Amino acid sequence: MRRTQASSNLIICPKTKQFTSLVVCAASCKDRCEIYLNSITLEILTKYVENHPEYKIVGELMVTKKTAEKKEKKFWIVTGDTFAEVTEKEIMDNPKQYLKKQIWEKPPFRYKVVISLKKIKD
């Protein structure tokens, strides 16, 4: 019977059902599962990039959840550098206030930045 020391840098990939290094996961994972999001940290990737200059840390925008409810449509009224969030009903009830303003539909998704590794091509 062979004993090995458990490494904190290994995870079980839910897709392949195999032990995978966090660094390998950060460089090749396309799904960005919950285990990835909870395990990969900036510190781990920074240490790896310091020792392996052929890699760099890159960011990716990932949808975290849907923010808009289907019941009530919301819009952003842009004035200069600020915006106000109003409902469709408010715009329809007071059209004079919004005639000469920029109106944008509120995006239905909230995003966050997820970091990963990318090999630098020469």
Jmol script that loads the backbone (N, CA, C; Angstrom):
load data "model"
ATOM      1  N   MET A   1       0.843  -1.177   0.000  1.00  0.00           N
ATOM      2  CA  MET A   1       0.000   0.000   0.000  1.00  0.00           C
ATOM      3  C   MET A   1       0.889   1.241   0.000  1.00  0.00           C
ATOM      4  N   ARG A   2       0.685   2.085  -0.940  1.00  0.00           N
ATOM      5  CA  ARG A   2       1.480   3.295  -1.083  1.00  0.00           C
ATOM      6  C   ARG A   2       0.730   4.473  -0.503  1.00  0.00           C
ATOM      7  N   ARG A   3       1.405   5.260   0.310  1.00  0.00           N
ATOM      8  CA  ARG A   3       0.778   6.453   0.895  1.00  0.00           C
ATOM      9  C   ARG A   3       1.346   7.697   0.241  1.00  0.00           C
ATOM     10  N   THR A   4       0.476   8.617  -0.046  1.00  0.00           N
ATOM     11  CA  THR A   4       0.917   9.892  -0.599  1.00  0.00           C
ATOM     12  C   THR A   4       0.349  11.004   0.256  1.00  0.00           C
ATOM     13  N   GLN A   5       1.068  12.105   0.270  1.00  0.00           N
ATOM     14  CA  GLN A   5       0.618  13.251   1.040  1.00  0.00           C
ATOM     15  C   GLN A   5      -0.422  14.017   0.228  1.00  0.00           C
ATOM     16  N   ALA A   6      -1.518  14.391   0.871  1.00  0.00           N
ATOM     17  CA  ALA A   6      -2.581  15.125   0.180  1.00  0.00           C
ATOM     18  C   ALA A   6      -2.084  16.534  -0.134  1.00  0.00           C
ATOM     19  N   SER A   7      -2.270  16.946  -1.347  1.00  0.00           N
ATOM     20  CA  SER A   7      -1.841  18.275  -1.767  1.00  0.00           C
ATOM     21  C   SER A   7      -3.025  19.214  -1.786  1.00  0.00           C
ATOM     22  N   SER A   8      -2.791  20.437  -1.312  1.00  0.00           N
ATOM     23  CA  SER A   8      -3.871  21.426  -1.332  1.00  0.00           C
ATOM     24  C   SER A   8      -4.035  22.035  -2.715  1.00  0.00           C
ATOM     25  N   ASN A   9      -3.115  21.693  -3.647  1.00  0.00           N
ATOM     26  CA  ASN A   9      -3.198  22.222  -5.002  1.00  0.00           C
ATOM     27  C   ASN A   9      -3.900  21.273  -5.962  1.00  0.00           C
ATOM     28  N   LEU A  10      -4.501  20.204  -5.454  1.00  0.00           N
ATOM     29  CA  LEU A  10      -5.234  19.260  -6.292  1.00  0.00           C
ATOM     30  C   LEU A  10      -6.727  19.362  -6.010  1.00  0.00           C
ATOM     31  N   ILE A  11      -7.498  19.279  -7.061  1.00  0.00           N
ATOM     32  CA  ILE A  11      -8.952  19.248  -6.938  1.00  0.00           C
ATOM     33  C   ILE A  11      -9.475  18.089  -7.776  1.00  0.00           C
ATOM     34  N   ILE A  12     -10.671  17.673  -7.515  1.00  0.00           N
ATOM     35  CA  ILE A  12     -11.313  16.674  -8.366  1.00  0.00           C
ATOM     36  C   ILE A  12     -12.210  17.425  -9.343  1.00  0.00           C
ATOM     37  N   CYS A  13     -11.879  17.322 -10.608  1.00  0.00           N
ATOM     38  CA  CYS A  13     -12.629  18.021 -11.647  1.00  0.00           C
ATOM     39  C   CYS A  13     -14.006  17.372 -11.791  1.00  0.00           C
ATOM     40  N   PRO A  14     -15.090  18.148 -11.666  1.00  0.00           N
ATOM     41  CA  PRO A  14     -16.416  17.551 -11.800  1.00  0.00           C
ATOM     42  C   PRO A  14     -16.723  17.061 -13.216  1.00  0.00           C
ATOM     43  N   LYS A  15     -16.017  17.578 -14.201  1.00  0.00           N
ATOM     44  CA  LYS A  15     -16.274  17.170 -15.583  1.00  0.00           C
ATOM     45  C   LYS A  15     -15.568  15.855 -15.917  1.00  0.00           C
ATOM     46  N   THR A  16     -14.260  15.768 -15.576  1.00  0.00           N
ATOM     47  CA  THR A  16     -13.488  14.578 -15.922  1.00  0.00           C
ATOM     48  C   THR A  16     -13.455  13.544 -14.806  1.00  0.00           C
ATOM     49  N   LYS A  17     -13.848  13.952 -13.575  1.00  0.00           N
ATOM     50  CA  LYS A  17     -13.840  13.074 -12.398  1.00  0.00           C
ATOM     51  C   LYS A  17     -12.426  12.592 -12.050  1.00  0.00           C
ATOM     52  N   GLN A  18     -11.407  13.410 -12.387  1.00  0.00           N
ATOM     53  CA  GLN A  18     -10.024  13.069 -12.108  1.00  0.00           C
ATOM     54  C   GLN A  18      -9.380  14.155 -11.260  1.00  0.00           C
ATOM     55  N   PHE A  19      -8.304  13.771 -10.557  1.00  0.00           N
ATOM     56  CA  PHE A  19      -7.533  14.773  -9.828  1.00  0.00           C
ATOM     57  C   PHE A  19      -6.841  15.669 -10.837  1.00  0.00           C
ATOM     58  N   THR A  20      -6.920  16.963 -10.593  1.00  0.00           N
ATOM     59  CA  THR A  20      -6.329  17.940 -11.489  1.00  0.00           C
ATOM     60  C   THR A  20      -5.628  19.002 -10.660  1.00  0.00           C
ATOM     61  N   SER A  21      -4.494  19.452 -11.124  1.00  0.00           N
ATOM     62  CA  SER A  21      -3.775  20.531 -10.468  1.00  0.00           C
ATOM     63  C   SER A  21      -4.537  21.838 -10.677  1.00  0.00           C
ATOM     64  N   LEU A  22      -4.497  22.713  -9.684  1.00  0.00           N
ATOM     65  CA  LEU A  22      -5.161  24.021  -9.821  1.00  0.00           C
ATOM     66  C   LEU A  22      -4.590  24.803 -10.992  1.00  0.00           C
ATOM     67  N   VAL A  23      -3.295  24.683 -11.209  1.00  0.00           N
ATOM     68  CA  VAL A  23      -2.652  25.418 -12.301  1.00  0.00           C
ATOM     69  C   VAL A  23      -3.127  24.892 -13.654  1.00  0.00           C
ATOM     70  N   VAL A  24      -3.221  23.581 -13.790  1.00  0.00           N
ATOM     71  CA  VAL A  24      -3.723  22.991 -15.039  1.00  0.00           C
ATOM     72  C   VAL A  24      -5.169  23.414 -15.261  1.00  0.00           C
ATOM     73  N   CYS A  25      -5.933  23.411 -14.194  1.00  0.00           N
ATOM     74  CA  CYS A  25      -7.333  23.825 -14.284  1.00  0.00           C
ATOM     75  C   CYS A  25      -7.426  25.295 -14.721  1.00  0.00           C
ATOM     76  N   ALA A  26      -6.583  26.150 -14.147  1.00  0.00           N
ATOM     77  CA  ALA A  26      -6.618  27.576 -14.481  1.00  0.00           C
ATOM     78  C   ALA A  26      -6.216  27.834 -15.921  1.00  0.00           C
ATOM     79  N   ALA A  27      -5.376  26.975 -16.482  1.00  0.00           N
ATOM     80  CA  ALA A  27      -4.918  27.172 -17.854  1.00  0.00           C
ATOM     81  C   ALA A  27      -5.835  26.545 -18.894  1.00  0.00           C
ATOM     82  N   SER A  28      -6.568  25.485 -18.522  1.00  0.00           N
ATOM     83  CA  SER A  28      -7.309  24.772 -19.553  1.00  0.00           C
ATOM     84  C   SER A  28      -8.814  24.667 -19.347  1.00  0.00           C
ATOM     85  N   CYS A  29      -9.316  24.992 -18.179  1.00  0.00           N
ATOM     86  CA  CYS A  29     -10.747  24.827 -17.907  1.00  0.00           C
ATOM     87  C   CYS A  29     -11.569  25.845 -18.690  1.00  0.00           C
ATOM     88  N   LYS A  30     -12.557  25.370 -19.379  1.00  0.00           N
ATOM     89  CA  LYS A  30     -13.445  26.262 -20.139  1.00  0.00           C
ATOM     90  C   LYS A  30     -14.769  26.516 -19.415  1.00  0.00           C
ATOM     91  N   ASP A  31     -15.125  25.615 -18.488  1.00  0.00           N
ATOM     92  CA  ASP A  31     -16.428  25.705 -17.835  1.00  0.00           C
ATOM     93  C   ASP A  31     -16.462  26.657 -16.652  1.00  0.00           C
ATOM     94  N   ARG A  32     -15.326  26.824 -15.953  1.00  0.00           N
ATOM     95  CA  ARG A  32     -15.247  27.679 -14.761  1.00  0.00           C
ATOM     96  C   ARG A  32     -16.316  27.279 -13.747  1.00  0.00           C
ATOM     97  N   CYS A  33     -16.253  26.014 -13.323  1.00  0.00           N
ATOM     98  CA  CYS A  33     -17.236  25.469 -12.385  1.00  0.00           C
ATOM     99  C   CYS A  33     -17.086  26.096 -11.000  1.00  0.00           C
ATOM    100  N   GLU A  34     -17.962  25.732 -10.112  1.00  0.00           N
ATOM    101  CA  GLU A  34     -17.963  26.277  -8.748  1.00  0.00           C
ATOM    102  C   GLU A  34     -16.674  25.938  -8.007  1.00  0.00           C
ATOM    103  N   ILE A  35     -16.150  24.752  -8.218  1.00  0.00           N
ATOM    104  CA  ILE A  35     -14.883  24.370  -7.585  1.00  0.00           C
ATOM    105  C   ILE A  35     -13.765  25.286  -8.064  1.00  0.00           C
ATOM    106  N   TYR A  36     -13.742  25.585  -9.360  1.00  0.00           N
ATOM    107  CA  TYR A  36     -12.742  26.491  -9.924  1.00  0.00           C
ATOM    108  C   TYR A  36     -12.859  27.865  -9.267  1.00  0.00           C
ATOM    109  N   LEU A  37     -14.061  28.397  -9.210  1.00  0.00           N
ATOM    110  CA  LEU A  37     -14.256  29.739  -8.670  1.00  0.00           C
ATOM    111  C   LEU A  37     -13.876  29.822  -7.195  1.00  0.00           C
ATOM    112  N   ASN A  38     -14.074  28.738  -6.446  1.00  0.00           N
ATOM    113  CA  ASN A  38     -13.733  28.734  -5.027  1.00  0.00           C
ATOM    114  C   ASN A  38     -12.261  28.427  -4.769  1.00  0.00           C
ATOM    115  N   SER A  39     -11.583  27.763  -5.701  1.00  0.00           N
ATOM    116  CA  SER A  39     -10.216  27.299  -5.466  1.00  0.00           C
ATOM    117  C   SER A  39      -9.139  28.217  -6.038  1.00  0.00           C
ATOM    118  N   ILE A  40      -9.362  28.759  -7.198  1.00  0.00           N
ATOM    119  CA  ILE A  40      -8.344  29.565  -7.868  1.00  0.00           C
ATOM    120  C   ILE A  40      -8.314  30.955  -7.243  1.00  0.00           C
ATOM    121  N   THR A  41      -7.126  31.365  -6.794  1.00  0.00           N
ATOM    122  CA  THR A  41      -6.963  32.703  -6.218  1.00  0.00           C
ATOM    123  C   THR A  41      -5.863  33.434  -6.962  1.00  0.00           C
ATOM    124  N   LEU A  42      -5.853  34.732  -6.830  1.00  0.00           N
ATOM    125  CA  LEU A  42      -4.837  35.561  -7.468  1.00  0.00           C
ATOM    126  C   LEU A  42      -3.450  35.212  -6.930  1.00  0.00           C
ATOM    127  N   GLU A  43      -3.351  34.906  -5.644  1.00  0.00           N
ATOM    128  CA  GLU A  43      -2.060  34.580  -5.045  1.00  0.00           C
ATOM    129  C   GLU A  43      -1.450  33.326  -5.669  1.00  0.00           C
ATOM    130  N   ILE A  44      -2.264  32.290  -5.860  1.00  0.00           N
ATOM    131  CA  ILE A  44      -1.780  31.047  -6.457  1.00  0.00           C
ATOM    132  C   ILE A  44      -1.262  31.302  -7.874  1.00  0.00           C
ATOM    133  N   LEU A  45      -2.046  32.033  -8.662  1.00  0.00           N
ATOM    134  CA  LEU A  45      -1.644  32.289 -10.043  1.00  0.00           C
ATOM    135  C   LEU A  45      -0.443  33.220 -10.119  1.00  0.00           C
ATOM    136  N   THR A  46      -0.349  34.186  -9.213  1.00  0.00           N
ATOM    137  CA  THR A  46       0.791  35.106  -9.203  1.00  0.00           C
ATOM    138  C   THR A  46       2.080  34.353  -8.903  1.00  0.00           C
ATOM    139  N   LYS A  47       2.057  33.450  -7.924  1.00  0.00           N
ATOM    140  CA  LYS A  47       3.242  32.637  -7.620  1.00  0.00           C
ATOM    141  C   LYS A  47       3.647  31.799  -8.831  1.00  0.00           C
ATOM    142  N   TYR A  48       2.669  31.218  -9.502  1.00  0.00           N
ATOM    143  CA  TYR A  48       2.973  30.380 -10.661  1.00  0.00           C
ATOM    144  C   TYR A  48       3.579  31.210 -11.785  1.00  0.00           C
ATOM    145  N   VAL A  49       3.040  32.379 -12.051  1.00  0.00           N
ATOM    146  CA  VAL A  49       3.527  33.226 -13.139  1.00  0.00           C
ATOM    147  C   VAL A  49       4.935  33.742 -12.833  1.00  0.00           C
ATOM    148  N   GLU A  50       5.240  33.983 -11.553  1.00  0.00           N
ATOM    149  CA  GLU A  50       6.590  34.405 -11.181  1.00  0.00           C
ATOM    150  C   GLU A  50       7.620  33.331 -11.527  1.00  0.00           C
ATOM    151  N   ASN A  51       7.249  32.067 -11.335  1.00  0.00           N
ATOM    152  CA  ASN A  51       8.159  30.960 -11.634  1.00  0.00           C
ATOM    153  C   ASN A  51       8.114  30.513 -13.087  1.00  0.00           C
ATOM    154  N   HIS A  52       7.060  30.839 -13.802  1.00  0.00           N
ATOM    155  CA  HIS A  52       6.887  30.420 -15.194  1.00  0.00           C
ATOM    156  C   HIS A  52       6.506  31.643 -16.038  1.00  0.00           C
ATOM    157  N   PRO A  53       7.492  32.403 -16.513  1.00  0.00           N
ATOM    158  CA  PRO A  53       7.188  33.644 -17.261  1.00  0.00           C
ATOM    159  C   PRO A  53       6.530  33.414 -18.617  1.00  0.00           C
ATOM    160  N   GLU A  54       6.406  32.173 -19.054  1.00  0.00           N
ATOM    161  CA  GLU A  54       5.733  31.911 -20.332  1.00  0.00           C
ATOM    162  C   GLU A  54       4.209  31.989 -20.211  1.00  0.00           C
ATOM    163  N   TYR A  55       3.728  32.178 -18.990  1.00  0.00           N
ATOM    164  CA  TYR A  55       2.292  32.331 -18.752  1.00  0.00           C
ATOM    165  C   TYR A  55       1.985  33.734 -18.244  1.00  0.00           C
ATOM    166  N   LYS A  56       0.766  34.170 -18.462  1.00  0.00           N
ATOM    167  CA  LYS A  56       0.299  35.437 -17.911  1.00  0.00           C
ATOM    168  C   LYS A  56      -1.100  35.244 -17.347  1.00  0.00           C
ATOM    169  N   ILE A  57      -1.483  36.138 -16.451  1.00  0.00           N
ATOM    170  CA  ILE A  57      -2.819  36.096 -15.850  1.00  0.00           C
ATOM    171  C   ILE A  57      -3.747  36.941 -16.707  1.00  0.00           C
ATOM    172  N   VAL A  58      -4.862  36.375 -17.097  1.00  0.00           N
ATOM    173  CA  VAL A  58      -5.854  37.094 -17.887  1.00  0.00           C
ATOM    174  C   VAL A  58      -7.194  37.063 -17.165  1.00  0.00           C
ATOM    175  N   GLY A  59      -8.033  38.007 -17.486  1.00  0.00           N
ATOM    176  CA  GLY A  59      -9.369  38.071 -16.900  1.00  0.00           C
ATOM    177  C   GLY A  59     -10.424  37.718 -17.934  1.00  0.00           C
ATOM    178  N   GLU A  60     -11.556  37.331 -17.434  1.00  0.00           N
ATOM    179  CA  GLU A  60     -12.676  36.945 -18.296  1.00  0.00           C
ATOM    180  C   GLU A  60     -13.966  37.372 -17.597  1.00  0.00           C
ATOM    181  N   LEU A  61     -14.892  37.932 -18.336  1.00  0.00           N
ATOM    182  CA  LEU A  61     -16.175  38.313 -17.753  1.00  0.00           C
ATOM    183  C   LEU A  61     -17.102  37.114 -17.741  1.00  0.00           C
ATOM    184  N   MET A  62     -17.631  36.809 -16.570  1.00  0.00           N
ATOM    185  CA  MET A  62     -18.537  35.677 -16.419  1.00  0.00           C
ATOM    186  C   MET A  62     -19.862  36.177 -15.857  1.00  0.00           C
ATOM    187  N   VAL A  63     -20.941  35.636 -16.350  1.00  0.00           N
ATOM    188  CA  VAL A  63     -22.263  35.985 -15.841  1.00  0.00           C
ATOM    189  C   VAL A  63     -22.423  35.331 -14.473  1.00  0.00           C
ATOM    190  N   THR A  64     -22.812  36.135 -13.473  1.00  0.00           N
ATOM    191  CA  THR A  64     -23.018  35.565 -12.144  1.00  0.00           C
ATOM    192  C   THR A  64     -24.477  35.228 -11.911  1.00  0.00           C
ATOM    193  N   LYS A  65     -25.371  36.127 -12.278  1.00  0.00           N
ATOM    194  CA  LYS A  65     -26.794  35.827 -12.150  1.00  0.00           C
ATOM    195  C   LYS A  65     -27.597  36.821 -12.969  1.00  0.00           C
ATOM    196  N   LYS A  66     -28.819  36.483 -13.211  1.00  0.00           N
ATOM    197  CA  LYS A  66     -29.725  37.360 -13.930  1.00  0.00           C
ATOM    198  C   LYS A  66     -30.283  38.375 -12.940  1.00  0.00           C
ATOM    199  N   THR A  67     -30.207  39.660 -13.289  1.00  0.00           N
ATOM    200  CA  THR A  67     -30.616  40.701 -12.347  1.00  0.00           C
ATOM    201  C   THR A  67     -32.028  41.204 -12.580  1.00  0.00           C
ATOM    202  N   ALA A  68     -32.495  41.139 -13.806  1.00  0.00           N
ATOM    203  CA  ALA A  68     -33.813  41.701 -14.112  1.00  0.00           C
ATOM    204  C   ALA A  68     -34.908  40.667 -13.890  1.00  0.00           C
ATOM    205  N   GLU A  69     -35.981  41.112 -13.323  1.00  0.00           N
ATOM    206  CA  GLU A  69     -37.144  40.248 -13.184  1.00  0.00           C
ATOM    207  C   GLU A  69     -38.021  40.435 -14.408  1.00  0.00           C
ATOM    208  N   LYS A  70     -38.684  39.398 -14.816  1.00  0.00           N
ATOM    209  CA  LYS A  70     -39.505  39.474 -16.018  1.00  0.00           C
ATOM    210  C   LYS A  70     -40.777  40.273 -15.810  1.00  0.00           C
ATOM    211  N   LYS A  71     -41.175  40.453 -14.568  1.00  0.00           N
ATOM    212  CA  LYS A  71     -42.434  41.140 -14.286  1.00  0.00           C
ATOM    213  C   LYS A  71     -42.376  42.619 -14.654  1.00  0.00           C
ATOM    214  N   GLU A  72     -41.284  43.259 -14.333  1.00  0.00           N
ATOM    215  CA  GLU A  72     -41.205  44.706 -14.509  1.00  0.00           C
ATOM    216  C   GLU A  72     -39.935  45.062 -15.268  1.00  0.00           C
ATOM    217  N   LYS A  73     -40.073  45.640 -16.441  1.00  0.00           N
ATOM    218  CA  LYS A  73     -38.927  46.009 -17.253  1.00  0.00           C
ATOM    219  C   LYS A  73     -38.349  47.317 -16.740  1.00  0.00           C
ATOM    220  N   LYS A  74     -37.023  47.362 -16.582  1.00  0.00           N
ATOM    221  CA  LYS A  74     -36.367  48.565 -16.068  1.00  0.00           C
ATOM    222  C   LYS A  74     -35.453  49.158 -17.122  1.00  0.00           C
ATOM    223  N   PHE A  75     -35.307  50.489 -17.045  1.00  0.00           N
ATOM    224  CA  PHE A  75     -34.470  51.226 -17.976  1.00  0.00           C
ATOM    225  C   PHE A  75     -33.535  52.140 -17.206  1.00  0.00           C
ATOM    226  N   TRP A  76     -32.422  52.485 -17.860  1.00  0.00           N
ATOM    227  CA  TRP A  76     -31.499  53.461 -17.294  1.00  0.00           C
ATOM    228  C   TRP A  76     -31.670  54.752 -18.063  1.00  0.00           C
ATOM    229  N   ILE A  77     -31.858  55.846 -17.341  1.00  0.00           N
ATOM    230  CA  ILE A  77     -31.934  57.177 -17.933  1.00  0.00           C
ATOM    231  C   ILE A  77     -30.578  57.837 -17.697  1.00  0.00           C
ATOM    232  N   VAL A  78     -29.824  58.084 -18.782  1.00  0.00           N
ATOM    233  CA  VAL A  78     -28.463  58.605 -18.670  1.00  0.00           C
ATOM    234  C   VAL A  78     -28.485  60.117 -18.752  1.00  0.00           C
ATOM    235  N   THR A  79     -27.882  60.749 -17.743  1.00  0.00           N
ATOM    236  CA  THR A  79     -27.719  62.207 -17.726  1.00  0.00           C
ATOM    237  C   THR A  79     -26.270  62.496 -17.346  1.00  0.00           C
ATOM    238  N   GLY A  80     -25.462  62.876 -18.336  1.00  0.00           N
ATOM    239  CA  GLY A  80     -24.051  63.156 -18.082  1.00  0.00           C
ATOM    240  C   GLY A  80     -23.302  61.898 -17.674  1.00  0.00           C
ATOM    241  N   ASP A  81     -22.688  61.941 -16.493  1.00  0.00           N
ATOM    242  CA  ASP A  81     -21.919  60.797 -15.996  1.00  0.00           C
ATOM    243  C   ASP A  81     -22.731  59.880 -15.086  1.00  0.00           C
ATOM    244  N   THR A  82     -23.969  60.219 -14.821  1.00  0.00           N
ATOM    245  CA  THR A  82     -24.780  59.417 -13.916  1.00  0.00           C
ATOM    246  C   THR A  82     -25.976  58.817 -14.655  1.00  0.00           C
ATOM    247  N   PHE A  83     -26.626  57.888 -13.989  1.00  0.00           N
ATOM    248  CA  PHE A  83     -27.840  57.315 -14.560  1.00  0.00           C
ATOM    249  C   PHE A  83     -28.830  57.034 -13.445  1.00  0.00           C
ATOM    250  N   ALA A  84     -30.097  57.044 -13.817  1.00  0.00           N
ATOM    251  CA  ALA A  84     -31.165  56.721 -12.873  1.00  0.00           C
ATOM    252  C   ALA A  84     -31.912  55.509 -13.415  1.00  0.00           C
ATOM    253  N   GLU A  85     -32.304  54.636 -12.528  1.00  0.00           N
ATOM    254  CA  GLU A  85     -33.025  53.438 -12.924  1.00  0.00           C
ATOM    255  C   GLU A  85     -34.519  53.671 -12.735  1.00  0.00           C
ATOM    256  N   VAL A  86     -35.282  53.530 -13.819  1.00  0.00           N
ATOM    257  CA  VAL A  86     -36.727  53.731 -13.757  1.00  0.00           C
ATOM    258  C   VAL A  86     -37.440  52.554 -14.412  1.00  0.00           C
ATOM    259  N   THR A  87     -38.685  52.391 -14.078  1.00  0.00           N
ATOM    260  CA  THR A  87     -39.476  51.311 -14.670  1.00  0.00           C
ATOM    261  C   THR A  87     -40.140  51.803 -15.957  1.00  0.00           C
ATOM    262  N   GLU A  88     -40.585  50.858 -16.749  1.00  0.00           N
ATOM    263  CA  GLU A  88     -41.276  51.192 -17.998  1.00  0.00           C
ATOM    264  C   GLU A  88     -42.561  51.960 -17.712  1.00  0.00           C
ATOM    265  N   LYS A  89     -43.228  51.613 -16.637  1.00  0.00           N
ATOM    266  CA  LYS A  89     -44.473  52.293 -16.261  1.00  0.00           C
ATOM    267  C   LYS A  89     -44.220  53.770 -15.951  1.00  0.00           C
ATOM    268  N   GLU A  90     -43.113  54.069 -15.255  1.00  0.00           N
ATOM    269  CA  GLU A  90     -42.791  55.466 -14.949  1.00  0.00           C
ATOM    270  C   GLU A  90     -42.566  56.275 -16.222  1.00  0.00           C
ATOM    271  N   ILE A  91     -41.905  55.687 -17.199  1.00  0.00           N
ATOM    272  CA  ILE A  91     -41.655  56.389 -18.462  1.00  0.00           C
ATOM    273  C   ILE A  91     -42.960  56.614 -19.207  1.00  0.00           C
ATOM    274  N   MET A  92     -43.828  55.631 -19.232  1.00  0.00           N
ATOM    275  CA  MET A  92     -45.100  55.759 -19.935  1.00  0.00           C
ATOM    276  C   MET A  92     -46.036  56.752 -19.250  1.00  0.00           C
ATOM    277  N   ASP A  93     -45.976  56.856 -17.935  1.00  0.00           N
ATOM    278  CA  ASP A  93     -46.824  57.793 -17.200  1.00  0.00           C
ATOM    279  C   ASP A  93     -46.337  59.236 -17.297  1.00  0.00           C
ATOM    280  N   ASN A  94     -45.028  59.452 -17.440  1.00  0.00           N
ATOM    281  CA  ASN A  94     -44.444  60.805 -17.501  1.00  0.00           C
ATOM    282  C   ASN A  94     -43.536  60.949 -18.720  1.00  0.00           C
ATOM    283  N   PRO A  95     -44.062  60.894 -19.928  1.00  0.00           N
ATOM    284  CA  PRO A  95     -43.206  60.908 -21.117  1.00  0.00           C
ATOM    285  C   PRO A  95     -42.478  62.226 -21.334  1.00  0.00           C
ATOM    286  N   LYS A  96     -43.029  63.349 -20.855  1.00  0.00           N
ATOM    287  CA  LYS A  96     -42.401  64.658 -21.062  1.00  0.00           C
ATOM    288  C   LYS A  96     -41.018  64.728 -20.411  1.00  0.00           C
ATOM    289  N   GLN A  97     -40.834  64.077 -19.278  1.00  0.00           N
ATOM    290  CA  GLN A  97     -39.554  64.106 -18.572  1.00  0.00           C
ATOM    291  C   GLN A  97     -38.446  63.381 -19.323  1.00  0.00           C
ATOM    292  N   TYR A  98     -38.809  62.443 -20.164  1.00  0.00           N
ATOM    293  CA  TYR A  98     -37.816  61.571 -20.768  1.00  0.00           C
ATOM    294  C   TYR A  98     -37.648  61.766 -22.272  1.00  0.00           C
ATOM    295  N   LEU A  99     -38.276  62.798 -22.852  1.00  0.00           N
ATOM    296  CA  LEU A  99     -38.247  62.981 -24.299  1.00  0.00           C
ATOM    297  C   LEU A  99     -36.838  63.185 -24.860  1.00  0.00           C
ATOM    298  N   LYS A 100     -36.028  64.017 -24.251  1.00  0.00           N
ATOM    299  CA  LYS A 100     -34.718  64.366 -24.805  1.00  0.00           C
ATOM    300  C   LYS A 100     -33.577  63.673 -24.060  1.00  0.00           C
ATOM    301  N   LYS A 101     -33.845  62.561 -23.409  1.00  0.00           N
ATOM    302  CA  LYS A 101     -32.820  61.871 -22.623  1.00  0.00           C
ATOM    303  C   LYS A 101     -32.462  60.544 -23.269  1.00  0.00           C
ATOM    304  N   GLN A 102     -31.246  60.092 -22.966  1.00  0.00           N
ATOM    305  CA  GLN A 102     -30.813  58.776 -23.441  1.00  0.00           C
ATOM    306  C   GLN A 102     -31.438  57.712 -22.551  1.00  0.00           C
ATOM    307  N   ILE A 103     -32.096  56.761 -23.185  1.00  0.00           N
ATOM    308  CA  ILE A 103     -32.737  55.684 -22.435  1.00  0.00           C
ATOM    309  C   ILE A 103     -32.125  54.363 -22.903  1.00  0.00           C
ATOM    310  N   TRP A 104     -31.602  53.608 -21.922  1.00  0.00           N
ATOM    311  CA  TRP A 104     -30.986  52.317 -22.198  1.00  0.00           C
ATOM    312  C   TRP A 104     -31.747  51.248 -21.430  1.00  0.00           C
ATOM    313  N   GLU A 105     -31.940  50.123 -22.058  1.00  0.00           N
ATOM    314  CA  GLU A 105     -32.564  49.011 -21.346  1.00  0.00           C
ATOM    315  C   GLU A 105     -31.557  48.457 -20.349  1.00  0.00           C
ATOM    316  N   LYS A 106     -32.024  48.211 -19.132  1.00  0.00           N
ATOM    317  CA  LYS A 106     -31.142  47.676 -18.101  1.00  0.00           C
ATOM    318  C   LYS A 106     -30.686  46.289 -18.514  1.00  0.00           C
ATOM    319  N   PRO A 107     -29.374  46.040 -18.450  1.00  0.00           N
ATOM    320  CA  PRO A 107     -28.890  44.702 -18.816  1.00  0.00           C
ATOM    321  C   PRO A 107     -29.469  43.636 -17.889  1.00  0.00           C
ATOM    322  N   PRO A 108     -29.820  42.504 -18.439  1.00  0.00           N
ATOM    323  CA  PRO A 108     -30.433  41.470 -17.601  1.00  0.00           C
ATOM    324  C   PRO A 108     -29.432  40.653 -16.783  1.00  0.00           C
ATOM    325  N   PHE A 109     -28.112  40.822 -17.009  1.00  0.00           N
ATOM    326  CA  PHE A 109     -27.140  39.990 -16.314  1.00  0.00           C
ATOM    327  C   PHE A 109     -26.160  40.821 -15.502  1.00  0.00           C
ATOM    328  N   ARG A 110     -25.673  40.242 -14.422  1.00  0.00           N
ATOM    329  CA  ARG A 110     -24.594  40.824 -13.627  1.00  0.00           C
ATOM    330  C   ARG A 110     -23.346  40.011 -13.925  1.00  0.00           C
ATOM    331  N   TYR A 111     -22.210  40.690 -14.060  1.00  0.00           N
ATOM    332  CA  TYR A 111     -20.965  40.031 -14.415  1.00  0.00           C
ATOM    333  C   TYR A 111     -19.932  40.187 -13.312  1.00  0.00           C
ATOM    334  N   LYS A 112     -18.945  39.285 -13.326  1.00  0.00           N
ATOM    335  CA  LYS A 112     -17.779  39.445 -12.471  1.00  0.00           C
ATOM    336  C   LYS A 112     -16.576  38.977 -13.266  1.00  0.00           C
ATOM    337  N   VAL A 113     -15.393  39.416 -12.831  1.00  0.00           N
ATOM    338  CA  VAL A 113     -14.161  39.044 -13.511  1.00  0.00           C
ATOM    339  C   VAL A 113     -13.626  37.763 -12.882  1.00  0.00           C
ATOM    340  N   VAL A 114     -13.289  36.799 -13.730  1.00  0.00           N
ATOM    341  CA  VAL A 114     -12.695  35.544 -13.306  1.00  0.00           C
ATOM    342  C   VAL A 114     -11.305  35.490 -13.915  1.00  0.00           C
ATOM    343  N   ILE A 115     -10.289  35.134 -13.113  1.00  0.00           N
ATOM    344  CA  ILE A 115      -8.924  35.092 -13.607  1.00  0.00           C
ATOM    345  C   ILE A 115      -8.564  33.680 -14.046  1.00  0.00           C
ATOM    346  N   SER A 116      -7.657  33.608 -15.014  1.00  0.00           N
ATOM    347  CA  SER A 116      -7.156  32.327 -15.496  1.00  0.00           C
ATOM    348  C   SER A 116      -5.763  32.540 -16.050  1.00  0.00           C
ATOM    349  N   LEU A 117      -5.110  31.456 -16.466  1.00  0.00           N
ATOM    350  CA  LEU A 117      -3.786  31.530 -17.048  1.00  0.00           C
ATOM    351  C   LEU A 117      -3.862  31.400 -18.561  1.00  0.00           C
ATOM    352  N   LYS A 118      -2.940  32.081 -19.230  1.00  0.00           N
ATOM    353  CA  LYS A 118      -2.865  31.960 -20.679  1.00  0.00           C
ATOM    354  C   LYS A 118      -1.390  31.899 -21.048  1.00  0.00           C
ATOM    355  N   LYS A 119      -1.047  30.980 -21.925  1.00  0.00           N
ATOM    356  CA  LYS A 119       0.338  30.845 -22.355  1.00  0.00           C
ATOM    357  C   LYS A 119       0.643  31.957 -23.355  1.00  0.00           C
ATOM    358  N   ILE A 120       1.776  32.613 -23.157  1.00  0.00           N
ATOM    359  CA  ILE A 120       2.190  33.711 -24.032  1.00  0.00           C
ATOM    360  C   ILE A 120       2.799  33.106 -25.291  1.00  0.00           C
ATOM    361  N   LYS A 121       2.300  33.517 -26.438  1.00  0.00           N
ATOM    362  CA  LYS A 121       2.820  33.026 -27.708  1.00  0.00           C
ATOM    363  C   LYS A 121       3.918  33.967 -28.172  1.00  0.00           C
ATOM    364  N   ASP A 122       4.997  33.370 -28.657  1.00  0.00           N
ATOM    365  CA  ASP A 122       6.138  34.182 -29.134  1.00  0.00           C
ATOM    366  C   ASP A 122       5.969  34.623 -30.536  1.00  0.00           C
TER     367      ASP A 122
END
end "model"
wireframe off; spacefill off
backbone 0.3
color backbone group
